[in-house]
Amino acid sequence: MNPYVLTVLLFSLGLGTTTTFASSHWLMAWMGLEINTLAIIPLMTQHHHPRSVEATTKYFLTQATAATMILFASTTNAWVTGEWNIQEMSNPLTMTVVTMALALKLGLAPMHFWLPEVLQGLDLTTGVILSTWQKLAPFALMMQLNDTNPTLLVALGLTSMIVGGWGGLNQTQTRKILAYSSIAHLGWMILVLQFSPSLTLLALTLYLVMTSATFLTFKLTSSLNINSLACSWAKAPALTALTPLILLSLGGLPPLSGFLPKWMILTELTKQNLPLTATIAAMTALLSLYFYLRLSYAMTLTTSPTTLPHTATWRLPSKQLTLMLAMATTLALGLLPLSPMVLTVMMH
């Protein structure tokens, strides 16, 4: 892609998200979401492959539907109450419609069906943008809503965690596994949103770091399915040794960074007298942990029978930039000792 065109598209991505962040009026927020959607579509189709065109079409139709629902709900709310302010939305029906529309934009279950299919059709670079940056604007709107139905949020959260865990069990494509991982993590964030928005922000921040590290690792080793993971040792031995730790951090095991948000969310749910919800959440984490362990096993404890031509790959200099990968990996593995400082920053 032409560097000037790429610059304009990336600038538009940033502009759309920033517009939504800064807006308190529904029309401005909607405009930011539309800029965001239109900016990523050329990035998704840059390889001119039928699979990427199909994925882009599915993504565009889904996002257009969600944006239409947001516009319809905000207009209806303004018609009923005379108020366009995001934080002043008070009509129960429009609140429910907007919540479902934002859930559709994020890919929360049961509106998740588009996400694995779309992510599977993209390259890993665009996939990391879709899984991280594109979640920020809808989350900013979700966190501004005041009178959201608590039962609806808990139902969306638990459904997403169960679907994200079960859905990833029988997948062999790394991009689909990461899509179901995204659905499960979003479920954790939505579950605690009404009780502690700062915890949701903490979980979102650490999710962005860990997912970026995983995507960039798979990009560096060109791993698109579980079988190709077995060749990783010949391409990047040191990174192959660290990748299981990144995956276990995504799964939420101590002493890695991913343990912090899950631990705090379960604590908060217990404080809110929701022991059954906390138990189901902890059990669904085991489902996700299974397919992270599966990836770890395939990457580090198996060797492909066809790796002989690749045994010297590590001797060749890599042309890919690894600064982002190094930073994301360090943060994904080592933030737990800094948890008091992280919590102080997030909670205040």
Steps between C-alpha positions, in 0.01 A plus 500: 500500500613853420660653813301824460172310479600287799582817700161652419318180598687462830444870577128452428492200735646715775270791418185284510586350839605837645179661375293237680712538815454877507129515416210533740244530216366184338537633144869580550559159659324332208710702254821384672390136475423541130840660427659209685313238298566664164871547577569132575315359196779580245753350743295181512481466120859596418596145394217465242429142599142364479517397867599850614231658281241266655623584851488874423145473366386316814674758719350796314144363513529417871646839595246683282217313674638589844552865403142518367369357829699761696367782281144369527518463880660841559246672270213323674639604839529861382142486369366362831714693750641790298857406603795417271760471776652151527500500880141623522338212311213393728245312287527125588418379148758723327759406764447132423523558123820703535656237729421224249634713212830561684515128585462428127782743420728340758412140409344397831302176502234432380584766234847353450454293184670751271824534699671159445404500131625853441825452691572177311489690170754766601875505524644515851595870483146613422374236744685660790344840415154343486551316831644796691451852365152439359372399847586835660226725356204268578641441848527875559128530422410195708678648803314831463155341517356545849172312539584179314292197591727306744339164416571559130868576565547192720323284240718639217815453709431141603381399151814647344727320745329165442489540120860627489614197701299232319545649153878493509533136606476336157674769292823439312547849353689740726296803388171331590641394836599861569152614393335271756760610755393859429131412554582337836710794621232750397256296710718555809506875435125535445424287806664745741417821310198600712679435830844647431572678168863548606542121518356473150758754385778300669383175336473673160850649527663169591296317234631743235858439611474119512308467173744730320791287623328180380407637156848646444661170603289305250580763236876471560488121473240500217278260697145486364402158638600263779712280272717792389572584866727194516747673266535804725804373688710521183393856424519669842627272780494759780154627407370142474611442860316815617179452302346236735540754781312760293224248432479400867482869587198523267358204688541686830757290686718652774770636518430654158328831422174343378428370850448853636172598323339157549593495867366852558179433306428181697567693824259775392228251405536335840468840671178561304349176640512321164677173594328293228598750228861503629507118503374474141754763393786308664384173338486656151860616547595130507347449155712782358806368682461167319547644152783729615677190634428328170675780312790493749538125458498523120755779504758377750459126555453382142726522198371480148637210287574751223716745695836397353502770229420755771772407749719794402224758480607660828837587344336732247428857613128573539371803312202544733492768767499341844492799737121485545517124549776532763309768693169311488666174607675666795176661618301179449739303719622735770229738618370296795774616747400856413132432569472740799623787283285394203188479721575838657526662156187326365278548803562874543 
